[in-house]
């Protein structure tokens, strides 16, 4: 299923919903797609918040790594982005320990 949605991630109008869907599946198979989205230079604040949320929903060590990369992307992140990254990291910590 994820292979079928991958090409749609290039469609800006579809990207936010697809990020939510990938996170909602809570499958580690979504990491390559989310990592690809992270490389988009024109991600909106909304997409970045959704991306952090999706990573938090999937959880695990790889999600933590990608959230750290996402966090380092900003020198001064918008408040909503910083908050969602923190929430996602806390969720991962709770689920792993």
PDB file of N, CA, C and O in Angstrom:
ATOM      1  N   UNK A   1       0.799  -1.193   0.000  1.00  0.00           N
ATOM      2  CA  UNK A   1       0.000   0.000   0.000  1.00  0.00           C
ATOM      3  C   UNK A   1       0.849   1.267   0.000  1.00  0.00           C
ATOM      4  O   UNK A   1       0.557   2.214  -0.731  1.00  0.00           O
ATOM      5  N   UNK A   2       1.895   1.284   0.818  1.00  0.00           N
ATOM      6  CA  UNK A   2       2.727   2.481   0.891  1.00  0.00           C
ATOM      7  C   UNK A   2       3.392   2.789  -0.442  1.00  0.00           C
ATOM      8  O   UNK A   2       3.581   3.955  -0.786  1.00  0.00           O
ATOM      9  N   UNK A   3       3.745   1.763  -1.187  1.00  0.00           N
ATOM     10  CA  UNK A   3       4.359   1.990  -2.496  1.00  0.00           C
ATOM     11  C   UNK A   3       3.396   2.708  -3.432  1.00  0.00           C
ATOM     12  O   UNK A   3       3.825   3.446  -4.319  1.00  0.00           O
ATOM     13  N   UNK A   4       2.123   2.501  -3.243  1.00  0.00           N
ATOM     14  CA  UNK A   4       1.125   3.132  -4.106  1.00  0.00           C
ATOM     15  C   UNK A   4       0.966   4.619  -3.803  1.00  0.00           C
ATOM     16  O   UNK A   4       0.629   5.397  -4.695  1.00  0.00           O
ATOM     17  N   UNK A   5       1.204   5.023  -2.554  1.00  0.00           N
ATOM     18  CA  UNK A   5       1.046   6.438  -2.213  1.00  0.00           C
ATOM     19  C   UNK A   5       2.323   7.244  -2.400  1.00  0.00           C
ATOM     20  O   UNK A   5       2.278   8.473  -2.437  1.00  0.00           O
ATOM     21  N   UNK A   6       3.450   6.572  -2.518  1.00  0.00           N
ATOM     22  CA  UNK A   6       4.738   7.268  -2.625  1.00  0.00           C
ATOM     23  C   UNK A   6       4.751   8.336  -3.717  1.00  0.00           C
ATOM     24  O   UNK A   6       5.200   9.449  -3.445  1.00  0.00           O
ATOM     25  N   UNK A   7       4.283   8.061  -4.941  1.00  0.00           N
ATOM     26  CA  UNK A   7       4.327   9.103  -5.972  1.00  0.00           C
ATOM     27  C   UNK A   7       3.454  10.320  -5.631  1.00  0.00           C
ATOM     28  O   UNK A   7       3.719  11.427  -6.100  1.00  0.00           O
ATOM     29  N   UNK A   8       2.438  10.115  -4.830  1.00  0.00           N
ATOM     30  CA  UNK A   8       1.544  11.220  -4.477  1.00  0.00           C
ATOM     31  C   UNK A   8       2.179  12.193  -3.486  1.00  0.00           C
ATOM     32  O   UNK A   8       1.681  13.304  -3.305  1.00  0.00           O
ATOM     33  N   UNK A   9       3.269  11.786  -2.845  1.00  0.00           N
ATOM     34  CA  UNK A   9       3.949  12.684  -1.921  1.00  0.00           C
ATOM     35  C   UNK A   9       4.571  13.884  -2.641  1.00  0.00           C
ATOM     36  O   UNK A   9       4.909  14.884  -2.007  1.00  0.00           O
ATOM     37  N   UNK A  10       4.720  13.785  -3.949  1.00  0.00           N
ATOM     38  CA  UNK A  10       5.230  14.907  -4.734  1.00  0.00           C
ATOM     39  C   UNK A  10       4.144  15.936  -5.037  1.00  0.00           C
ATOM     40  O   UNK A  10       4.444  17.029  -5.519  1.00  0.00           O
ATOM     41  N   UNK A  11       2.906  15.602  -4.764  1.00  0.00           N
ATOM     42  CA  UNK A  11       1.781  16.512  -4.999  1.00  0.00           C
ATOM     43  C   UNK A  11       1.556  17.305  -3.714  1.00  0.00           C
ATOM     44  O   UNK A  11       1.104  16.758  -2.709  1.00  0.00           O
ATOM     45  N   UNK A  12       1.872  18.584  -3.755  1.00  0.00           N
ATOM     46  CA  UNK A  12       1.828  19.414  -2.547  1.00  0.00           C
ATOM     47  C   UNK A  12       0.469  19.384  -1.867  1.00  0.00           C
ATOM     48  O   UNK A  12       0.402  19.399  -0.637  1.00  0.00           O
ATOM     49  N   UNK A  13      -0.606  19.342  -2.627  1.00  0.00           N
ATOM     50  CA  UNK A  13      -1.937  19.362  -2.037  1.00  0.00           C
ATOM     51  C   UNK A  13      -2.253  18.051  -1.309  1.00  0.00           C
ATOM     52  O   UNK A  13      -3.037  18.048  -0.359  1.00  0.00           O
ATOM     53  N   UNK A  14      -1.663  16.959  -1.737  1.00  0.00           N
ATOM     54  CA  UNK A  14      -1.933  15.655  -1.134  1.00  0.00           C
ATOM     55  C   UNK A  14      -0.988  15.337   0.022  1.00  0.00           C
ATOM     56  O   UNK A  14      -1.312  14.523   0.887  1.00  0.00           O
ATOM     57  N   UNK A  15       0.157  15.965   0.038  1.00  0.00           N
ATOM     58  CA  UNK A  15       1.215  15.612   0.994  1.00  0.00           C
ATOM     59  C   UNK A  15       0.767  15.640   2.459  1.00  0.00           C
ATOM     60  O   UNK A  15       1.053  14.685   3.180  1.00  0.00           O
ATOM     61  N   UNK A  16       0.078  16.686   2.939  1.00  0.00           N
ATOM     62  CA  UNK A  16      -0.288  16.693   4.368  1.00  0.00           C
ATOM     63  C   UNK A  16      -1.142  15.497   4.782  1.00  0.00           C
ATOM     64  O   UNK A  16      -0.899  14.893   5.827  1.00  0.00           O
ATOM     65  N   UNK A  17      -2.119  15.162   3.985  1.00  0.00           N
ATOM     66  CA  UNK A  17      -2.997  14.030   4.325  1.00  0.00           C
ATOM     67  C   UNK A  17      -2.218  12.723   4.274  1.00  0.00           C
ATOM     68  O   UNK A  17      -2.412  11.852   5.122  1.00  0.00           O
ATOM     69  N   UNK A  18      -1.351  12.580   3.300  1.00  0.00           N
ATOM     70  CA  UNK A  18      -0.569  11.348   3.186  1.00  0.00           C
ATOM     71  C   UNK A  18       0.393  11.183   4.357  1.00  0.00           C
ATOM     72  O   UNK A  18       0.616  10.067   4.826  1.00  0.00           O
ATOM     73  N   UNK A  19       0.960  12.283   4.827  1.00  0.00           N
ATOM     74  CA  UNK A  19       1.821  12.215   6.009  1.00  0.00           C
ATOM     75  C   UNK A  19       1.011  11.675   7.191  1.00  0.00           C
ATOM     76  O   UNK A  19       1.479  10.814   7.936  1.00  0.00           O
ATOM     77  N   UNK A  20      -0.211  12.197   7.351  1.00  0.00           N
ATOM     78  CA  UNK A  20      -1.087  11.716   8.428  1.00  0.00           C
ATOM     79  C   UNK A  20      -1.400  10.228   8.279  1.00  0.00           C
ATOM     80  O   UNK A  20      -1.377   9.481   9.257  1.00  0.00           O
ATOM     81  N   UNK A  21      -1.691   9.810   7.061  1.00  0.00           N
ATOM     82  CA  UNK A  21      -2.032   8.404   6.807  1.00  0.00           C
ATOM     83  C   UNK A  21      -0.844   7.501   7.128  1.00  0.00           C
ATOM     84  O   UNK A  21      -1.004   6.466   7.775  1.00  0.00           O
ATOM     85  N   UNK A  22       0.326   7.886   6.683  1.00  0.00           N
ATOM     86  CA  UNK A  22       1.524   7.077   6.929  1.00  0.00           C
ATOM     87  C   UNK A  22       1.758   6.938   8.437  1.00  0.00           C
ATOM     88  O   UNK A  22       2.043   5.844   8.923  1.00  0.00           O
ATOM     89  N   UNK A  23       1.639   8.040   9.169  1.00  0.00           N
ATOM     90  CA  UNK A  23       1.793   7.976  10.618  1.00  0.00           C
ATOM     91  C   UNK A  23       0.717   7.132  11.268  1.00  0.00           C
ATOM     92  O   UNK A  23       0.988   6.371  12.197  1.00  0.00           O
ATOM     93  N   UNK A  24      -0.508   7.269  10.777  1.00  0.00           N
ATOM     94  CA  UNK A  24      -1.626   6.528  11.340  1.00  0.00           C
ATOM     95  C   UNK A  24      -1.506   5.027  11.167  1.00  0.00           C
ATOM     96  O   UNK A  24      -2.068   4.260  11.949  1.00  0.00           O
ATOM     97  N   UNK A  25      -0.776   4.607  10.147  1.00  0.00           N
ATOM     98  CA  UNK A  25      -0.562   3.168   9.947  1.00  0.00           C
ATOM     99  C   UNK A  25       0.373   2.581  10.995  1.00  0.00           C
ATOM    100  O   UNK A  25       0.367   1.374  11.238  1.00  0.00           O
ATOM    101  N   UNK A  26       1.175   3.441  11.615  1.00  0.00           N
ATOM    102  CA  UNK A  26       2.105   3.042  12.682  1.00  0.00           C
ATOM    103  C   UNK A  26       3.030   1.890  12.262  1.00  0.00           C
ATOM    104  O   UNK A  26       3.355   0.999  13.046  1.00  0.00           O
ATOM    105  N   UNK A  27       3.429   1.952  11.007  1.00  0.00           N
ATOM    106  CA  UNK A  27       4.308   0.920  10.459  1.00  0.00           C
ATOM    107  C   UNK A  27       5.685   1.506  10.174  1.00  0.00           C
ATOM    108  O   UNK A  27       5.813   2.583   9.591  1.00  0.00           O
ATOM    109  N   UNK A  28       6.702   0.779  10.595  1.00  0.00           N
ATOM    110  CA  UNK A  28       8.062   1.243  10.332  1.00  0.00           C
ATOM    111  C   UNK A  28       8.375   1.259   8.839  1.00  0.00           C
ATOM    112  O   UNK A  28       9.368   1.853   8.420  1.00  0.00           O
ATOM    113  N   UNK A  29       7.547   0.621   8.049  1.00  0.00           N
ATOM    114  CA  UNK A  29       7.716   0.678   6.596  1.00  0.00           C
ATOM    115  C   UNK A  29       7.496   2.087   6.063  1.00  0.00           C
ATOM    116  O   UNK A  29       7.860   2.379   4.924  1.00  0.00           O
ATOM    117  N   UNK A  30       6.912   2.957   6.864  1.00  0.00           N
ATOM    118  CA  UNK A  30       6.689   4.336   6.452  1.00  0.00           C
ATOM    119  C   UNK A  30       7.910   5.234   6.573  1.00  0.00           C
ATOM    120  O   UNK A  30       7.925   6.335   6.022  1.00  0.00           O
ATOM    121  N   UNK A  31       8.939   4.776   7.290  1.00  0.00           N
ATOM    122  CA  UNK A  31      10.118   5.624   7.494  1.00  0.00           C
ATOM    123  C   UNK A  31      10.773   6.105   6.196  1.00  0.00           C
ATOM    124  O   UNK A  31      11.091   7.291   6.099  1.00  0.00           O
ATOM    125  N   UNK A  32      10.989   5.250   5.201  1.00  0.00           N
ATOM    126  CA  UNK A  32      11.619   5.754   3.978  1.00  0.00           C
ATOM    127  C   UNK A  32      10.814   6.869   3.312  1.00  0.00           C
ATOM    128  O   UNK A  32      11.387   7.823   2.787  1.00  0.00           O
ATOM    129  N   UNK A  33       9.493   6.750   3.334  1.00  0.00           N
ATOM    130  CA  UNK A  33       8.661   7.788   2.734  1.00  0.00           C
ATOM    131  C   UNK A  33       8.740   9.081   3.532  1.00  0.00           C
ATOM    132  O   UNK A  33       8.851  10.162   2.954  1.00  0.00           O
ATOM    133  N   UNK A  34       8.685   8.976   4.847  1.00  0.00           N
ATOM    134  CA  UNK A  34       8.763  10.177   5.677  1.00  0.00           C
ATOM    135  C   UNK A  34      10.139  10.821   5.589  1.00  0.00           C
ATOM    136  O   UNK A  34      10.253  12.046   5.607  1.00  0.00           O
ATOM    137  N   UNK A  35      11.181  10.007   5.495  1.00  0.00           N
ATOM    138  CA  UNK A  35      12.540  10.551   5.326  1.00  0.00           C
ATOM    139  C   UNK A  35      12.645  11.306   4.004  1.00  0.00           C
ATOM    140  O   UNK A  35      13.311  12.339   3.919  1.00  0.00           O
ATOM    141  N   UNK A  36      11.992  10.789   2.988  1.00  0.00           N
ATOM    142  CA  UNK A  36      11.973  11.452   1.683  1.00  0.00           C
ATOM    143  C   UNK A  36      11.250  12.796   1.784  1.00  0.00           C
ATOM    144  O   UNK A  36      11.709  13.795   1.229  1.00  0.00           O
ATOM    145  N   UNK A  37      10.139  12.817   2.481  1.00  0.00           N
ATOM    146  CA  UNK A  37       9.390  14.062   2.674  1.00  0.00           C
ATOM    147  C   UNK A  37      10.249  15.084   3.410  1.00  0.00           C
ATOM    148  O   UNK A  37      10.209  16.276   3.102  1.00  0.00           O
ATOM    149  N   UNK A  38      11.021  14.615   4.376  1.00  0.00           N
ATOM    150  CA  UNK A  38      11.867  15.524   5.155  1.00  0.00           C
ATOM    151  C   UNK A  38      12.875  16.264   4.288  1.00  0.00           C
ATOM    152  O   UNK A  38      13.315  17.357   4.644  1.00  0.00           O
ATOM    153  N   UNK A  39      13.242  15.685   3.166  1.00  0.00           N
ATOM    154  CA  UNK A  39      14.222  16.325   2.286  1.00  0.00           C
ATOM    155  C   UNK A  39      13.614  17.408   1.397  1.00  0.00           C
ATOM    156  O   UNK A  39      14.338  18.127   0.707  1.00  0.00           O
ATOM    157  N   UNK A  40      12.289  17.525   1.413  1.00  0.00           N
ATOM    158  CA  UNK A  40      11.625  18.562   0.619  1.00  0.00           C
ATOM    159  C   UNK A  40      12.050  19.932   1.138  1.00  0.00           C
ATOM    160  O   UNK A  40      11.897  20.208   2.328  1.00  0.00           O
ATOM    161  N   UNK A  41      12.575  20.790   0.279  1.00  0.00           N
ATOM    162  CA  UNK A  41      13.042  22.101   0.752  1.00  0.00           C
ATOM    163  C   UNK A  41      11.906  23.078   1.078  1.00  0.00           C
ATOM    164  O   UNK A  41      12.115  24.063   1.786  1.00  0.00           O
ATOM    165  N   UNK A  42      10.711  22.803   0.562  1.00  0.00           N
ATOM    166  CA  UNK A  42       9.613  23.753   0.719  1.00  0.00           C
ATOM    167  C   UNK A  42       8.507  23.256   1.644  1.00  0.00           C
ATOM    168  O   UNK A  42       7.342  23.603   1.451  1.00  0.00           O
ATOM    169  N   UNK A  43       8.850  22.457   2.633  1.00  0.00           N
ATOM    170  CA  UNK A  43       7.837  21.969   3.570  1.00  0.00           C
ATOM    171  C   UNK A  43       7.213  23.141   4.318  1.00  0.00           C
ATOM    172  O   UNK A  43       7.915  24.033   4.794  1.00  0.00           O
ATOM    173  N   UNK A  44       5.905  23.128   4.413  1.00  0.00           N
ATOM    174  CA  UNK A  44       5.215  24.163   5.178  1.00  0.00           C
ATOM    175  C   UNK A  44       5.318  23.843   6.668  1.00  0.00           C
ATOM    176  O   UNK A  44       5.712  22.744   7.057  1.00  0.00           O
ATOM    177  N   UNK A  45       4.962  24.809   7.477  1.00  0.00           N
ATOM    178  CA  UNK A  45       4.941  24.576   8.922  1.00  0.00           C
ATOM    179  C   UNK A  45       3.947  23.469   9.258  1.00  0.00           C
ATOM    180  O   UNK A  45       4.227  22.612  10.096  1.00  0.00           O
ATOM    181  N   UNK A  46       2.794  23.487   8.610  1.00  0.00           N
ATOM    182  CA  UNK A  46       1.777  22.463   8.829  1.00  0.00           C
ATOM    183  C   UNK A  46       2.316  21.074   8.478  1.00  0.00           C
ATOM    184  O   UNK A  46       2.117  20.124   9.235  1.00  0.00           O
ATOM    185  N   UNK A  47       2.989  20.951   7.347  1.00  0.00           N
ATOM    186  CA  UNK A  47       3.548  19.660   6.945  1.00  0.00           C
ATOM    187  C   UNK A  47       4.608  19.191   7.934  1.00  0.00           C
ATOM    188  O   UNK A  47       4.700  18.000   8.232  1.00  0.00           O
ATOM    189  N   UNK A  48       5.398  20.116   8.436  1.00  0.00           N
ATOM    190  CA  UNK A  48       6.451  19.766   9.382  1.00  0.00           C
ATOM    191  C   UNK A  48       5.850  19.291  10.703  1.00  0.00           C
ATOM    192  O   UNK A  48       6.348  18.341  11.308  1.00  0.00           O
ATOM    193  N   UNK A  49       4.789  19.947  11.147  1.00  0.00           N
ATOM    194  CA  UNK A  49       4.097  19.517  12.357  1.00  0.00           C
ATOM    195  C   UNK A  49       3.522  18.116  12.152  1.00  0.00           C
ATOM    196  O   UNK A  49       3.661  17.250  13.016  1.00  0.00           O
ATOM    197  N   UNK A  50       2.877  17.897  11.009  1.00  0.00           N
ATOM    198  CA  UNK A  50       2.300  16.582  10.711  1.00  0.00           C
ATOM    199  C   UNK A  50       3.386  15.505  10.632  1.00  0.00           C
ATOM    200  O   UNK A  50       3.179  14.373  11.068  1.00  0.00           O
ATOM    201  N   UNK A  51       4.533  15.865  10.077  1.00  0.00           N
ATOM    202  CA  UNK A  51       5.650  14.935   9.960  1.00  0.00           C
ATOM    203  C   UNK A  51       6.148  14.518  11.342  1.00  0.00           C
ATOM    204  O   UNK A  51       6.374  13.335  11.594  1.00  0.00           O
ATOM    205  N   UNK A  52       6.318  15.484  12.228  1.00  0.00           N
ATOM    206  CA  UNK A  52       6.748  15.167  13.596  1.00  0.00           C
ATOM    207  C   UNK A  52       5.719  14.267  14.282  1.00  0.00           C
ATOM    208  O   UNK A  52       6.077  13.307  14.964  1.00  0.00           O
ATOM    209  N   UNK A  53       4.455  14.585  14.094  1.00  0.00           N
ATOM    210  CA  UNK A  53       3.391  13.765  14.688  1.00  0.00           C
ATOM    211  C   UNK A  53       3.424  12.342  14.143  1.00  0.00           C
ATOM    212  O   UNK A  53       3.311  11.379  14.902  1.00  0.00           O
ATOM    213  N   UNK A  54       3.579  12.211  12.827  1.00  0.00           N
ATOM    214  CA  UNK A  54       3.624  10.883  12.200  1.00  0.00           C
ATOM    215  C   UNK A  54       4.788  10.064  12.742  1.00  0.00           C
ATOM    216  O   UNK A  54       4.639   8.873  13.015  1.00  0.00           O
ATOM    217  N   UNK A  55       5.932  10.695  12.896  1.00  0.00           N
ATOM    218  CA  UNK A  55       7.093   9.983  13.434  1.00  0.00           C
ATOM    219  C   UNK A  55       6.835   9.550  14.873  1.00  0.00           C
ATOM    220  O   UNK A  55       7.216   8.449  15.272  1.00  0.00           O
ATOM    221  N   UNK A  56       6.193  10.410  15.644  1.00  0.00           N
ATOM    222  CA  UNK A  56       5.853  10.041  17.019  1.00  0.00           C
ATOM    223  C   UNK A  56       4.870   8.892  17.086  1.00  0.00           C
ATOM    224  O   UNK A  56       4.954   8.053  17.983  1.00  0.00           O
ATOM    225  N   UNK A  57       3.939   8.845  16.147  1.00  0.00           N
ATOM    226  CA  UNK A  57       2.969   7.752  16.126  1.00  0.00           C
ATOM    227  C   UNK A  57       3.631   6.420  15.790  1.00  0.00           C
ATOM    228  O   UNK A  57       3.271   5.386  16.353  1.00  0.00           O
ATOM    229  N   UNK A  58       4.588   6.442  14.883  1.00  0.00           N
ATOM    230  CA  UNK A  58       5.284   5.201  14.516  1.00  0.00           C
ATOM    231  C   UNK A  58       6.206   4.771  15.648  1.00  0.00           C
ATOM    232  O   UNK A  58       6.237   3.600  16.028  1.00  0.00           O
ATOM    233  N   UNK A  59       6.947   5.716  16.175  1.00  0.00           N
ATOM    234  CA  UNK A  59       7.813   5.449  17.318  1.00  0.00           C
ATOM    235  C   UNK A  59       9.063   4.656  16.983  1.00  0.00           C
ATOM    236  O   UNK A  59       9.311   4.307  15.828  1.00  0.00           O
ATOM    237  N   UNK A  60       9.839   4.380  18.010  1.00  0.00           N
ATOM    238  CA  UNK A  60      11.064   3.603  17.878  1.00  0.00           C
ATOM    239  C   UNK A  60      12.300   4.455  17.663  1.00  0.00           C
ATOM    240  O   UNK A  60      12.237   5.681  17.565  1.00  0.00           O
ATOM    241  N   UNK A  61      13.412   3.766  17.594  1.00  0.00           N
ATOM    242  CA  UNK A  61      14.705   4.430  17.461  1.00  0.00           C
ATOM    243  C   UNK A  61      14.866   5.212  16.169  1.00  0.00           C
ATOM    244  O   UNK A  61      15.429   6.307  16.166  1.00  0.00           O
ATOM    245  N   UNK A  62      14.375   4.654  15.077  1.00  0.00           N
ATOM    246  CA  UNK A  62      14.492   5.356  13.787  1.00  0.00           C
ATOM    247  C   UNK A  62      13.671   6.637  13.803  1.00  0.00           C
ATOM    248  O   UNK A  62      14.099   7.649  13.248  1.00  0.00           O
ATOM    249  N   UNK A  63      12.511   6.611  14.422  1.00  0.00           N
ATOM    250  CA  UNK A  63      11.688   7.819  14.535  1.00  0.00           C
ATOM    251  C   UNK A  63      12.424   8.876  15.353  1.00  0.00           C
ATOM    252  O   UNK A  63      12.420  10.056  15.003  1.00  0.00           O
ATOM    253  N   UNK A  64      13.051   8.449  16.436  1.00  0.00           N
ATOM    254  CA  UNK A  64      13.823   9.380  17.266  1.00  0.00           C
ATOM    255  C   UNK A  64      14.942  10.023  16.451  1.00  0.00           C
ATOM    256  O   UNK A  64      15.170  11.229  16.548  1.00  0.00           O
ATOM    257  N   UNK A  65      15.640   9.219  15.648  1.00  0.00           N
ATOM    258  CA  UNK A  65      16.711   9.759  14.802  1.00  0.00           C
ATOM    259  C   UNK A  65      16.173  10.794  13.820  1.00  0.00           C
ATOM    260  O   UNK A  65      16.755  11.868  13.663  1.00  0.00           O
ATOM    261  N   UNK A  66      15.062  10.472  13.159  1.00  0.00           N
ATOM    262  CA  UNK A  66      14.493  11.390  12.174  1.00  0.00           C
ATOM    263  C   UNK A  66      13.965  12.662  12.840  1.00  0.00           C
ATOM    264  O   UNK A  66      14.060  13.744  12.261  1.00  0.00           O
ATOM    265  N   UNK A  67      13.418  12.546  14.030  1.00  0.00           N
ATOM    266  CA  UNK A  67      12.965  13.735  14.754  1.00  0.00           C
ATOM    267  C   UNK A  67      14.140  14.636  15.128  1.00  0.00           C
ATOM    268  O   UNK A  67      14.025  15.861  15.091  1.00  0.00           O
ATOM    269  N   UNK A  68      15.252  14.036  15.484  1.00  0.00           N
ATOM    270  CA  UNK A  68      16.452  14.810  15.799  1.00  0.00           C
ATOM    271  C   UNK A  68      16.932  15.557  14.561  1.00  0.00           C
ATOM    272  O   UNK A  68      17.299  16.730  14.643  1.00  0.00           O
ATOM    273  N   UNK A  69      16.930  14.885  13.423  1.00  0.00           N
ATOM    274  CA  UNK A  69      17.313  15.529  12.162  1.00  0.00           C
ATOM    275  C   UNK A  69      16.355  16.680  11.864  1.00  0.00           C
ATOM    276  O   UNK A  69      16.779  17.765  11.466  1.00  0.00           O
ATOM    277  N   UNK A  70      15.077  16.435  12.058  1.00  0.00           N
ATOM    278  CA  UNK A  70      14.072  17.468  11.809  1.00  0.00           C
ATOM    279  C   UNK A  70      14.287  18.656  12.740  1.00  0.00           C
ATOM    280  O   UNK A  70      14.171  19.808  12.322  1.00  0.00           O
ATOM    281  N   UNK A  71      14.595  18.377  13.982  1.00  0.00           N
ATOM    282  CA  UNK A  71      14.846  19.417  14.976  1.00  0.00           C
ATOM    283  C   UNK A  71      16.057  20.267  14.579  1.00  0.00           C
ATOM    284  O   UNK A  71      16.038  21.488  14.733  1.00  0.00           O
ATOM    285  N   UNK A  72      17.098  19.624  14.072  1.00  0.00           N
ATOM    286  CA  UNK A  72      18.321  20.325  13.702  1.00  0.00           C
ATOM    287  C   UNK A  72      18.170  21.138  12.418  1.00  0.00           C
ATOM    288  O   UNK A  72      19.026  21.959  12.088  1.00  0.00           O
ATOM    289  N   UNK A  73      17.087  20.906  11.706  1.00  0.00           N
ATOM    290  CA  UNK A  73      16.841  21.632  10.455  1.00  0.00           C
ATOM    291  C   UNK A  73      16.565  23.116  10.714  1.00  0.00           C
ATOM    292  O   UNK A  73      16.757  23.951   9.830  1.00  0.00           O
ATOM    293  N   UNK A  74      16.117  23.436  11.916  1.00  0.00           N
ATOM    294  CA  UNK A  74      15.728  24.795  12.260  1.00  0.00           C
ATOM    295  C   UNK A  74      16.685  25.389  13.280  1.00  0.00           C
ATOM    296  O   UNK A  74      17.061  24.733  14.252  1.00  0.00           O
ATOM    297  N   UNK A  75      17.075  26.637  13.050  1.00  0.00           N
ATOM    298  CA  UNK A  75      17.822  27.342  14.086  1.00  0.00           C
ATOM    299  C   UNK A  75      16.841  27.956  15.085  1.00  0.00           C
ATOM    300  O   UNK A  75      17.133  28.058  16.276  1.00  0.00           O
ATOM    301  N   UNK A  76      15.683  28.361  14.585  1.00  0.00           N
ATOM    302  CA  UNK A  76      14.638  28.917  15.431  1.00  0.00           C
ATOM    303  C   UNK A  76      13.293  28.402  14.914  1.00  0.00           C
ATOM    304  O   UNK A  76      12.612  29.089  14.153  1.00  0.00           O
ATOM    305  N   UNK A  77      12.913  27.183  15.331  1.00  0.00           N
ATOM    306  CA  UNK A  77      11.693  26.582  14.775  1.00  0.00           C
ATOM    307  C   UNK A  77      10.439  27.326  15.205  1.00  0.00           C
ATOM    308  O   UNK A  77      10.390  27.898  16.294  1.00  0.00           O
ATOM    309  N   UNK A  78       9.423  27.315  14.344  1.00  0.00           N
ATOM    310  CA  UNK A  78       8.131  27.853  14.782  1.00  0.00           C
ATOM    311  C   UNK A  78       7.664  27.107  16.029  1.00  0.00           C
ATOM    312  O   UNK A  78       7.976  25.929  16.204  1.00  0.00           O
ATOM    313  N   UNK A  79       6.928  27.782  16.883  1.00  0.00           N
ATOM    314  CA  UNK A  79       6.508  27.196  18.161  1.00  0.00           C
ATOM    315  C   UNK A  79       5.754  25.889  17.976  1.00  0.00           C
ATOM    316  O   UNK A  79       5.969  24.938  18.727  1.00  0.00           O
ATOM    317  N   UNK A  80       4.872  25.832  16.983  1.00  0.00           N
ATOM    318  CA  UNK A  80       4.084  24.612  16.771  1.00  0.00           C
ATOM    319  C   UNK A  80       4.976  23.441  16.381  1.00  0.00           C
ATOM    320  O   UNK A  80       4.726  22.306  16.788  1.00  0.00           O
ATOM    321  N   UNK A  81       6.005  23.708  15.602  1.00  0.00           N
ATOM    322  CA  UNK A  81       6.940  22.655  15.173  1.00  0.00           C
ATOM    323  C   UNK A  81       7.735  22.159  16.378  1.00  0.00           C
ATOM    324  O   UNK A  81       7.832  20.953  16.606  1.00  0.00           O
ATOM    325  N   UNK A  82       8.298  23.077  17.141  1.00  0.00           N
ATOM    326  CA  UNK A  82       9.076  22.693  18.320  1.00  0.00           C
ATOM    327  C   UNK A  82       8.225  21.900  19.303  1.00  0.00           C
ATOM    328  O   UNK A  82       8.681  20.906  19.868  1.00  0.00           O
ATOM    329  N   UNK A  83       6.994  22.341  19.503  1.00  0.00           N
ATOM    330  CA  UNK A  83       6.099  21.656  20.428  1.00  0.00           C
ATOM    331  C   UNK A  83       5.782  20.242  19.956  1.00  0.00           C
ATOM    332  O   UNK A  83       5.807  19.307  20.756  1.00  0.00           O
ATOM    333  N   UNK A  84       5.487  20.072  18.675  1.00  0.00           N
ATOM    334  CA  UNK A  84       5.132  18.742  18.168  1.00  0.00           C
ATOM    335  C   UNK A  84       6.331  17.795  18.194  1.00  0.00           C
ATOM    336  O   UNK A  84       6.176  16.605  18.467  1.00  0.00           O
ATOM    337  N   UNK A  85       7.510  18.311  17.915  1.00  0.00           N
ATOM    338  CA  UNK A  85       8.719  17.477  18.010  1.00  0.00           C
ATOM    339  C   UNK A  85       8.905  17.010  19.454  1.00  0.00           C
ATOM    340  O   UNK A  85       9.198  15.840  19.695  1.00  0.00           O
ATOM    341  N   UNK A  86       8.734  17.918  20.409  1.00  0.00           N
ATOM    342  CA  UNK A  86       8.866  17.545  21.821  1.00  0.00           C
ATOM    343  C   UNK A  86       7.821  16.500  22.227  1.00  0.00           C
ATOM    344  O   UNK A  86       8.140  15.538  22.925  1.00  0.00           O
ATOM    345  N   UNK A  87       6.582  16.692  21.790  1.00  0.00           N
ATOM    346  CA  UNK A  87       5.515  15.740  22.104  1.00  0.00           C
ATOM    347  C   UNK A  87       5.852  14.365  21.519  1.00  0.00           C
ATOM    348  O   UNK A  87       5.679  13.344  22.185  1.00  0.00           O
ATOM    349  N   UNK A  88       6.327  14.344  20.286  1.00  0.00           N
ATOM    350  CA  UNK A  88       6.675  13.079  19.627  1.00  0.00           C
ATOM    351  C   UNK A  88       7.819  12.381  20.356  1.00  0.00           C
ATOM    352  O   UNK A  88       7.772  11.172  20.583  1.00  0.00           O
ATOM    353  N   UNK A  89       8.838  13.140  20.719  1.00  0.00           N
ATOM    354  CA  UNK A  89       9.974  12.539  21.432  1.00  0.00           C
ATOM    355  C   UNK A  89       9.534  11.987  22.790  1.00  0.00           C
ATOM    356  O   UNK A  89       9.982  10.914  23.195  1.00  0.00           O
ATOM    357  N   UNK A  90       8.667  12.707  23.491  1.00  0.00           N
ATOM    358  CA  UNK A  90       8.163  12.233  24.770  1.00  0.00           C
ATOM    359  C   UNK A  90       7.344  10.962  24.609  1.00  0.00           C
ATOM    360  O   UNK A  90       7.442  10.046  25.425  1.00  0.00           O
ATOM    361  N   UNK A  91       6.534  10.906  23.554  1.00  0.00           N
ATOM    362  CA  UNK A  91       5.734   9.700  23.293  1.00  0.00           C
ATOM    363  C   UNK A  91       6.634   8.498  23.034  1.00  0.00           C
ATOM    364  O   UNK A  91       6.346   7.393  23.494  1.00  0.00           O
ATOM    365  N   UNK A  92       7.708   8.708  22.308  1.00  0.00           N
ATOM    366  CA  UNK A  92       8.647   7.623  22.012  1.00  0.00           C
ATOM    367  C   UNK A  92       9.316   7.157  23.306  1.00  0.00           C
ATOM    368  O   UNK A  92       9.475   5.958  23.536  1.00  0.00           O
ATOM    369  N   UNK A  93       9.701   8.103  24.136  1.00  0.00           N
ATOM    370  CA  UNK A  93      10.330   7.736  25.411  1.00  0.00           C
ATOM    371  C   UNK A  93       9.378   6.922  26.294  1.00  0.00           C
ATOM    372  O   UNK A  93       9.771   5.925  26.899  1.00  0.00           O
ATOM    373  N   UNK A  94       8.125   7.366  26.355  1.00  0.00           N
ATOM    374  CA  UNK A  94       7.141   6.638  27.170  1.00  0.00           C
ATOM    375  C   UNK A  94       6.916   5.219  26.667  1.00  0.00           C
ATOM    376  O   UNK A  94       6.779   4.282  27.454  1.00  0.00           O
ATOM    377  N   UNK A  95       6.880   5.076  25.353  1.00  0.00           N
ATOM    378  CA  UNK A  95       6.586   3.748  24.790  1.00  0.00           C
ATOM    379  C   UNK A  95       7.784   2.803  24.863  1.00  0.00           C
ATOM    380  O   UNK A  95       7.618   1.584  24.817  1.00  0.00           O
ATOM    381  N   UNK A  96       8.989   3.362  24.977  1.00  0.00           N
ATOM    382  CA  UNK A  96      10.172   2.497  25.004  1.00  0.00           C
ATOM    383  C   UNK A  96      10.633   2.197  26.423  1.00  0.00           C
ATOM    384  O   UNK A  96      11.487   1.332  26.619  1.00  0.00           O
ATOM    385  N   UNK A  97      10.110   2.861  27.376  1.00  0.00           N
ATOM    386  CA  UNK A  97      10.605   2.608  28.713  1.00  0.00           C
ATOM    387  C   UNK A  97       9.537   2.553  29.667  1.00  0.00           C
ATOM    388  O   UNK A  97       9.781   2.345  30.855  1.00  0.00           O
TER     389      UNK A  97
END
